Amino acid sequence: MNVLKGFSKDYYGGALMALLGVGAIWKGLGYEVGTLTRMGPGFFPVGVGAVLALMGLLIATGARSSAPEVAGRKSRRPEWRGWLCIILGNVAFIVVGRYGGLLPASFLIVFISALGDRENTFGSALMLALAMVAVCVVVFWWALRLQFPLFRWG
């Protein structure tokens, strides 16, 4: 007898998000939270945890039972291509970021990860990667002044 049979994946995902959010709030309250003008080390975890818990609750309450849909649907095979591309993209970011800098690392993580989607073409992955490199330069290098060189040799 499956007690949880009538609930959808959205319900479980939302409940997990809410639980993680409450956990972040609980751990963040162990630090000084502070105020908006004088933020303490617990301010960010509490804020992100609250947003995560709220979004989780909204997703879980909006979930509909999908038991009839699940019964008629065939089980799909795992998306090995997507998993492999995402893992390889992260490894490429770590290695190339260490030895090549922010621009090539950002390009590679987006490009390789985008190829994991079967609907993406080589050209669309290339365009997405170039656009994200531009966003990365503006946000991390120019606006936030991240101490990560754009290019590094060796």
C-alpha positions in Angstrom: 0.0 0.0 0.0 1.5 3.3 -1.1 0.4 6.0 1.2 2.1 8.8 -0.8 0.6 7.7 -4.1 -1.7 10.7 -4.7 1.0 13.4 -4.4 2.9 14.9 -7.4 6.6 15.6 -7.8 5.9 19.3 -7.4 4.5 18.6 -3.9 7.6 16.8 -2.8 10.0 19.3 -4.5 8.2 22.2 -2.8 8.1 20.5 0.5 11.9 19.8 0.3 12.5 23.4 -0.7 10.5 24.6 2.3 12.3 22.2 4.6 15.7 23.4 3.4 14.6 27.0 3.7 13.5 26.5 7.3 16.9 24.8 8.0 18.8 27.7 6.6 16.7 30.1 8.7 17.3 28.0 11.8 21.1 27.8 11.3 21.3 31.5 10.3 19.6 32.6 13.5 22.6 31.1 15.3 24.6 34.1 14.0 24.0 37.8 14.5 21.4 38.8 11.9 21.6 42.5 12.2 19.5 45.0 10.2 19.4 46.1 6.6 21.9 48.9 7.3 24.2 46.8 9.5 23.9 43.2 8.2 25.4 40.5 10.4 26.8 37.2 9.2 23.4 35.5 9.7 21.4 38.0 7.6 22.0 36.4 4.2 21.3 32.8 5.3 18.1 33.9 7.0 17.0 36.0 4.0 17.7 33.3 1.4 16.1 30.7 3.7 13.0 32.7 4.0 12.7 33.1 0.3 13.4 29.4 -0.3 10.8 28.4 2.3 8.2 30.7 0.8 8.8 29.5 -2.7 8.7 25.9 -1.5 5.4 26.5 0.2 3.9 28.2 -2.9 5.1 25.3 -5.1 3.8 22.6 -2.7 0.4 24.3 -2.3 0.0 24.7 -6.0 0.8 21.1 -6.8 -2.0 19.0 -8.2 -2.3 15.3 -7.8 -0.9 13.6 -10.9 -1.7 10.0 -10.0 -3.9 9.4 -13.1 -1.1 10.8 -15.4 1.6 8.7 -13.8 -0.4 5.5 -14.3 -0.5 5.9 -18.1 3.0 7.2 -18.5 5.9 5.0 -19.4 9.0 5.3 -17.4 11.8 7.2 -19.2 15.4 6.3 -19.3 17.9 8.5 -17.4 19.3 11.5 -19.3 22.9 10.4 -19.2 23.9 13.0 -21.8 22.6 15.9 -19.6 24.2 14.6 -16.4 27.5 14.0 -18.1 27.6 17.4 -19.8 26.7 19.2 -16.5 29.4 17.3 -14.6 32.0 17.9 -17.4 31.1 21.6 -17.5 31.7 22.0 -13.8 35.0 20.1 -14.0 36.0 22.3 -17.0 35.2 25.5 -15.0 37.3 24.4 -12.1 40.3 23.4 -14.2 40.2 26.2 -16.8 39.3 28.8 -14.1 42.4 27.9 -12.2 44.7 28.0 -15.2 42.9 30.1 -17.8 40.8 32.7 -16.1 37.2 33.8 -15.8 36.3 34.2 -19.5 37.3 30.8 -20.8 36.0 29.1 -17.7 32.6 30.8 -18.0 32.4 30.1 -21.7 33.2 26.4 -21.2 30.8 25.7 -18.3 27.8 27.2 -20.2 28.8 25.8 -23.6 29.4 22.2 -22.3 26.3 22.2 -20.0 24.1 23.6 -22.8 25.1 20.7 -25.1 23.5 18.4 -22.5 20.1 19.4 -23.7 19.1 17.4 -26.8 17.1 20.3 -28.2 20.2 22.7 -28.2 22.3 22.9 -31.3 26.0 23.6 -31.5 25.2 27.2 -32.6 22.6 27.9 -29.9 25.0 26.6 -27.3 27.7 28.8 -28.7 25.4 31.9 -28.7 24.3 31.2 -25.1 27.9 30.8 -23.9 29.0 34.0 -25.6 26.0 35.9 -24.1 26.7 34.5 -20.6 30.4 35.5 -20.9 29.3 39.0 -21.5 26.9 38.9 -18.5 29.7 37.4 -16.4 32.2 40.1 -17.3 29.7 42.9 -16.5 28.4 41.4 -13.2 31.4 39.7 -11.7 34.4 41.5 -13.1 33.1 45.1 -13.6 30.2 45.5 -11.1 31.4 43.3 -8.2 35.1 43.6 -8.9 35.6 39.9 -8.2 39.3 39.1 -7.8 39.3 36.5 -10.6 41.4 37.6 -13.6 39.7 37.6 -17.0 42.6 35.7 -18.5 45.4 33.8 -16.8 48.2 32.0 -18.5 49.5 28.9 -16.6 
